[in-house]
Amino acid sequence: MTQRSFRDAEGTEWSVFAIGRAAHEVGPVRPGLEWGWLTFQSSTEKRRYGPVPADWTSLTDPELESLC
């Protein structure tokens, strides 16, 4: 699994990784997350962004922060 870390403008350290979903997986998810999402996790919070941008591993830290 590819994972990235960055520190946001407020100094919070975030870990970012992609979660993929296959067509056969069942269970409701929020619209936009059907095919997977990025998980942003800090020591106090977890967020999701979807769908996963194809080039997310090459985004700059400020670009990742804007998705977070």
Secondary structure, 3 states (H helix, E strand, C coil): CCEEEEECCCCCEEEEEEEECCCCCCCCCCCCCCCEEEEEECCCCEEEECCCCCCHHHCCHHHHHHHC
